[in-house]
Amino acid sequence: MTYQKRIGRLLLDAGLIDQPQLDEALSKQESSSSRLGEILMSLGYVTEVELLKELARQQQLLFQEKIELTRIDRELIHQVPLNFVRRNNMLPLFRQDGKILILTNDPMRLAALDNMRLLLKESSLVIVSSTEEVQRAIDSAYSREAGTAQDVVDDLHRESIDLLAELSEDQEDLLDSANKAPIIKLVNLILSQAVKDRASDVHLEPYENEFRVRHRVDGILHNVLSPPKKYQAAIVSRIKIMARLNIAERRLPQDGRIKIVIGGRPIDIRVSVIPTANGERIVLRLLDQSNLLLDLEKLGFPDDVLTKMNWLITHYHGIILVTGPTGSGKTTTLYSAINKINSEEKNILTIEDPIEYLIPGIGQMEVKPQIGFTFANGLRSMLRQDPDVMLVGEIRDLETAEIAVQASLTGHLVFSTLHTTDAAGAIGRLVDMKVEPYLIASTLMGVLAQRLVRTLCPNCKESYQPDEKTLRQIGLTTDDVLGKTLYQGKGCDKCLGTGYRGRTGIYELLVMNKRIQKLMVKNPDTSAIKKEAVRGGMATLRVVGGQKVLAGVTTVAEVLRVTQEDME
């Protein structure tokens, strides 16, 4: 208890907390095994940095907000296993004045520090930093220690090895690759590099005289590696073993999943293998639960669209559709919508192909066409489960569309997707499926069309002045840009030379009203419906994209790229 009172007094003397806050924390500590500092942080009275600074001062240690990662000594990294470093959140940095500096976020973890000293067999000094900074240093140290995929490929060019040696199924941190067999190490580094580059997909593509690895980053594919063609089979076999697929089956498509840990983060990988003329082609979809953003407020909606969306999803019945091409973020939008209305009072069920992320409190099913479990069958079964809200991954046929319409007519809120280029096109698609226009008019509440545009890299963006013709292409004039600064990306290491880093959404939201309903029943023509929606206040994808350009978020070229089919 002496230690806790001392740190409490230090925080009090520093003016970071007051006496009532200290008393409250001490009272809570009596029925808890947590330290006083942890309790004060959980109550929101101090931040981790404030606490660690005072703790370092109390222990006469150095606190450092930023660690110079380039000085980390690789020789020291060799001496300490990654699992020990991760478990104890401490890392040997480098030697200074005859002592090894050990980085930690908890200088009171004395047993772990003693074990670290035993591993290093030298005297040491402790440096204190935040948990985030310690983890950043660990990731950097072991990423560099593992090398790069290109390093391994260069080694493969020089060596002859037993390719399938030590193929393992154990789940472990892929940054801990230094002592693995070369093929295992290569696959680990391909995956860890993909996560580092923020790739959504990894493509392993066999050609007649080449084997190529590409990453999809912000929706665009980039060449990253060309391993020797003769090692193609070994790399494919390694991935199939990780996904628990049949390595002897090379004639049929196979699907599987891999669960791995990279940099302490759990990553779920969806694996698709298909046979081609030049060997098996693999696409890996990386699903990072820690980066999943399920918040409508943070998806880039304009204020008016966000207000309308929040109004739509609070209805008790009706159909809400999200449209757009593959990879436009429809699933994220739908997950965010049902996550917002998720509560103990609601029974929310989904049927998806496949389930991408598991959401607590929601019943999720996956279609299995090979055994006859389709969207239509799943939707019928869901109706017998007393749902309030239903999410159907996609309306693909008349049968699914009719069941969704009937569900909405009987008091259910139904979310689903369609592959159309704009919001009005969804109505045309339902009519093409032979759904009666009067049923669409009475059940459809709104259609959200969306695209993902790449956002400018903050590290290398620079101002520029586009010509009048370019501005006209997205509905802007020179008067619109007066007094505003437009930007373009120069390209740098942080954005892979593209000038863009990250993505945001652009949206057009068609909300059904009486005029559109009457128009649909008389003449469900897509262009007429779109004109009426625009007259009623709907901003098209290209117009919303233009607003993002004026705000300095993206470029004219990027908006044009994703709205080619949005005809004014």
N, C-alpha and C positions, 0 to 999 in steps of 0.2 A: 504493500500500500504506500510505502514511503516514496517510491519512484513516481507513482501516479500523482500524489499530492505535489511533488516537486514540479512536474511538468504543468500541472494545473496552475500552480503559483506563477510559473514563468509566463504562461499564456495570459494570466490575469495582469501581471506587471507590464506585459507588452501591450495591453489594451485590446487584445484580440477577443477576449470574453469578459463578461462582468460576473460579479459574485453570484447572482441568482442562477446564471447559466452553469457556473461551476458546481453549485450546490445540486442542481437538477441532474447533472451528469454523474456526480458522486453518489447520488441516491440511486440512480439506475444501475450503477456499477455494483452495488451491494447484492443485486439479484442477477448479476451477469458475470460471465467469465471473460468478457472483453476488457481491453485496456481503456483507461480514461480517454486517451486521445482518440481511439476508434469511436467511442461513444459520442464525443464532442463533434466528430466529423459526421456521424450518422444523424445527429440532431441539426446539422447544418450551421453550427456555430463557428467552426473553423474549416479551412480548406486543408487538403493534404500538404500542400506546399508550405502554408503557414505553420502547420504542426511540425513538419520535418525540419524547418529552419530553427525553430525553438528547441527541438529535440537534439539537433546537431550542436547547437550552442551549449546546451546543457551537458552534452558528452564531450565538448571541446573537439568537435569534428568539423570537417569542411563540408558545407552544403553547396552543390553546384546545380544550377537550373538546366544547363545544356552541357552535354558531354561531347568532347571532340572525338568523333568516331574514327577518324583517320589514324589516331595514335594507338588504337587497340593493338596489342602485341599478339600476333598469331601463335607464337611459341607458347604463350601462357594458355591460350584457348585449347591447344592440344592436350593440356594437362587436366582439364576439367570437363567431365561429361555434360552434354547438353541437358539431360534429364535432371541432374543435380542443380544446374544453373537455373532451369525453369522452376523447379520445385521450391527453391529458396530465394528466387528473385535477386541473385547477386552474381557479379561477373568480375573476373580479374581484368584490369585495364592495361596497365603498363608499369614499368619500373621507373621510379623517380627517387633520386638520392639514396639508392641502395635498397629501397623498399618497394614492394608491389602494392599498387593502389587497387583496392577492392571496392567496387560500386554496389550499393544496396539501397533499398527503400526502407529498411528496418534495421537500424544499428543495434537493436535490442535482441536480435536473433543470434544470441551468443554461441549456442551450440553449432549452428550452421557455419558461423564465421570461423570457429575452431576447426571444423572439418575442412573448410576451404584452405586454411593455413596448412593443415596436414597434407592436403593434396599438392599444394604449391611448394612446401618445404622451405619457405623463406619468410622473413619478417614482412609485415604488411601494415598499411594504413587504410582506414575506411573513409570512403567518400559517400555522402548521402545525396540522393536525388529522388525525384518523384517516381511512382510506379510506372507511369507512361514512359518516362525517359529511360528507366532501367530496361524495360521491355524493348524499347527502340534500339538500345545498345546491344542487347542480346541478339535480336533479329539480325542486326547489321553484322555483328561479329561472326555468327555461325553461317550466315549467307555467304560471306566472303570466304570463310573456311571451307565450305562445301564446294566452292568454285562455281563455274557456270556450265551450262549444258554444252556450250561450244568448247570449253576446255576438255570435257570428256570425249566429245567427238574427235577433237584433235588427237587425243590419246588413242582412240580406237583406230585412227588412220595408221598409227605407228605400231600398234600391238596386235598380236593374235591371242585371243582369250577364249576360255570356255564360257560361251555366251549365256547359257542358262544356269550357271552355277548360283547357288544360294538364293533361288527365287523364293521370296518369303511373303506370307500373307499377313504378317503382324502389323497392327496399326500403331504407328509411332510418328514422331515429328519428322517430317521429311527434310528439315534443315540439318538433321543429324545424319549426313550422308557420307561423311569423309571416308569411312572404312568399308563401304559397301562394294559389291562387285560392280564393274563398270556399267553394265546395262541397267542394273537396279539404280545406280547413282544417276545415270542419264535420265531415266524416266522421272525419278524424284525431282531432279533439277528442272526438267521441262515443266512439271506441275508447279513447283515453287516459283519459277520465273513467271508463269502465267498469273499466279495470284499477285505477285509483286507488280506486274504490269496492269493489274485490274482487268484481266481478260475474262470475258463471259464464256468463251468457248476455245478449245484447243483442237485443231484439225491436224491429223496425221495422214498424209496423202501419198499413196504410192503411184509412181509413174514408171514408164518403161525403163529409164536409166537414172531415176532420181527418186529419193524419198524425202518428202518435204514436211516441215512442221510450221503451222501458221497459228497465230493468236488473233481472236476477234476482240478488239479493244474499242469501246465506244461505238460499236456497230460496224467497224471497218476491219477487214482482215489484213494482217501484216506478216510477211515472211520473217521467221526468227531463226530457223535452223535447217540444215540439210545433212542429216546423218548419212554415213555410207550406206548405199543401197543393200549391201550384203548383210547388214545388221537389221534390216527391216523386220524379218520374221521374229527375231529375238525380242525386239521392242514391242511388237504386237502381242507376242505371247506373254510378256511381262504384264502388260496392261490387262489382258484377258484373265490372267491368274488373279490380279488384284480385284477384278470385277466378278470373280468366281464364275467365269464363263467356260465353255468347253473349248480348250485350246486345239483339240483334234478336229473340230468342225470348222471347215473353211469355205463351205459351199452355201451356207444359209446366213441371213442376217441374225444378229444376236443383240440383245439389250441387257444391260446390267447396271449396277451401282457400285461406287467405291466410296468408302468413308475414310478420310485421312485427316491428319493434323498438320498444318503448316504454320510455323511461327506461333504456335500455341493456339491457333484458331481452328476449330473443326470445320472442314469443308466437305460437302456432299457432292459427289461427281456422278452425273448421269452419263452412261457409256452407250454409244451406238456403234456397232460394227457391221459393215456390209461388205460382201465380196465384190471385187471389181476385176477387170481383165489383168491388172498388174499387181494383184494382191489385195489383202483386206484393208479397207479404209475405215478409220476410226474418228469419231467426233466426240469430244468430252465436253459436257455442259457443266460449268463450275457454279455451284450454288452455295454461297457464303452466307450462312444464317446470321453471322455477326454484322454483316453489312446490309441486312434486309431493312428497307425503309417502308414501314407500313403506317404512314401518316399523310392523309390527304393534304394537310396544310403545307407539307414540305415537298410536294411533287411538281411545283412550278405552275399551279393554276393561277390565272388572273383572278383578282378579287371577286369580280362579278360571277365568273364561272364557278368558283369555289362556293360562293353563297348559294347558287342554284343547285350544285351537287349536294351540298349539305341538306338542302330542302328536299331533294328527290329521295335520298336514301333513308329519310325518316318516315316515308309512307308505309302503310301496312300492306298494300297490295299493288300489283302492276309489274311491268317489265322495264328494266333498265339495261340497255345494251352498250357495250364498249366495242368500237371497231378500229381497225388498223391492220397493217401487215404484220407478219411474224417478226418478233423482236422489237415491237413498238411500245412495250411496257403495259399491255392490256392486263396481264395477270397481276402485276404490282398494283395497278389502279383498283382492280376488283378486290384484291386482298385488303387493301387500305380501306375501301368502302365498308366491307363486312366487318373488318376489325374495329372500325369506329362505332358501329351499331351493336357490336357484340356485348352481351350482358347476360346476367343470370336469368333474366325474364324471357330471353329469346332462345329458341331452338334453331340453330343455323346449321344447315347441311350443304355439302358441296359434292359434285361429281366432276372429276378432272381427268385430263389425259396429257401427261401424268400429273400426280401431286408434286408440286415443286417445293413448297415449304409447308411445314406443319404449324398450324395456328392453334394455340391453347384455347379450349372451350368450344371448338367447332368440330363437327363430325365430317370427316373428309373421306371420300371413296375414289377409287381409281378404276377407270374403265378397263375391261379386258376383252376386246373383241374376239380373241381366239377361243373364248369359252362362251361367247354370246352375250357378255355383259357390256351393253352399249350405253350411250348417253340416254337414249329413249327408255331402255329397261331400268337404268339406274334412277331416272327421273320418276318413273312410275313407283318404284320401291320407296323413294324418298317421300312421296305423298302419303304413304302409309305410316310414316314415322312422325306424324304430327309436327311438321316444320312451320316456323314463322317466316324464315328467309331461306331461299334456295339459290345456290350458285351452280350454273351449268357451264362447264368449260367452254363449250362451243355449240351453237345451233347449226347442225350440218345438214339436216333433212327435214322434210315436212312432218314426219312423225314426232321428232323432238320439238319442233316449233309448235305443233298443235297441243302437245302436253304442257309446254310452258305457258301457252295462252290460257288453257283450261285451269292451270294452277293459279295464275294471276286472277282469273275470274272468280275463283273460289276462295279468295282472301289471302293469297301468298305473295310475298315480294320476291321477284325472280331477277337475278343478275345473270347475264350471259355475254358472249362475244360473237361477232361476225367478222369475216374478212371482207371489208368493203373499203373503198378509198376515202369516203367522207361520211358524214352523219346521215344525210338524206339518202345515200346509197343503201343504207341498212333497210330502209322501208322498201325500196325497190327489190332488194334481195328476198325479203319475206314474201312479197307479192309473187316473185318468180318461183318461190317454193310452193305456190298455190294456197298460201294463207289468205283468207278472205280479208279484203281491205277494211271492212267495218269492224272486224275483230282486232286488227292491228290498231285502228283508231281508238278503240275503247280500252285496250290494255297497255299499249306502249306509252310510257311516261316521258322517256327521254333517251337520246342517243348521244354518246360521247365519242367523237372521233379523235384520235391522237397520233402523234409522231414523237420520236425522240430526236432532238437536235444536239449536236456536240457543242459544248460551251468552250469559250476561249480560254486558253492556258493563261493563268494569271502571271506566270513567270516571264512570258515572252510576247504578250499582246502589245501591239503598238497602234497608234491612231493612224487613220488614213481617210481619204475623201473619195468615195465611189462616184463614178460618173452618173449622169442623169438617166441613161438607158438602163443601167444596172438597177438603180433604185426603182424605176418604173415596173420592173419585173415582179417586185413584191408589193406593188401598190403604193410606193412612197414617192414623194416629190422632193425637190431641193428645198422647198419651204418647210417640209416636215423635219428636215435634219438641221435647220438653222439653229445655232446655239447648242447643238448636241455634238458629242464626240463619238464617232464610229470607230470600231477597232477591227483589226485582223491579226491572225497569229503569225509570228515570224518562224516558229519552230525551234525547239530546244531539246535537250536530253530528257527533261522531265515529261515531255509530251510525245516522245518518240519521233520528234521532228515534224509533227503534224500541225502544230499551232493550236490544238484543241486538247482539253483534259476534262473528262467528265461529260455528263449529258443532263439535259433537262427536258421537260415535256412541253409541247405546244398542243392546244386543245381547241376543238369547236364543239359546242354543246347545243344540240337541238332539243328544246323543251316543247312537248306537245301543247298546243293550244286549240281553241275551238275553230279558228280559221284553217289551221293545218288539218284538223280532223275532218272538216267539211270537204276540203280540197281532196283529201285521200279517198273519201267515199265516192266522190264524183269522178275524179281522174287522178289516180295515184302515180303521177309523172314525177320522176326524181328531180328534174331541173326546176319544175314549178314549185315543188315542195321546198327546195333549197332557197329559191328566191323569196318565198313567203317567210321562211325562217330568218333570212338575212333582214328582211323588212321588219321582222319582229325583234331584231336586236342581236341575232347570232353573228359573231365574228368568225370568219372562215380561218382555216389553218394558216393560210398564207398571210392574212391580216395579223393574226396573233404572232406569227413568226416575225413580221415586220416590227411589231412592238418589242420583241426580244432583241432585235438588231438595234433599235433606237436606245434601248436600255444598256447597250454595250455587253450583252450576254453572249451573243453569237454573231455570225456573219451572214451577209446576203447570200453568198454561195451555199452555205449550209442549209439555209431555209429553202432555197430553190431545189437543193438535192433531195430533200425529204418531202417536198410538196409538188413534185412534177405533175402528179395526176389531179391536183386540186385546181380545176378550171374555174376561172372567174366568170 
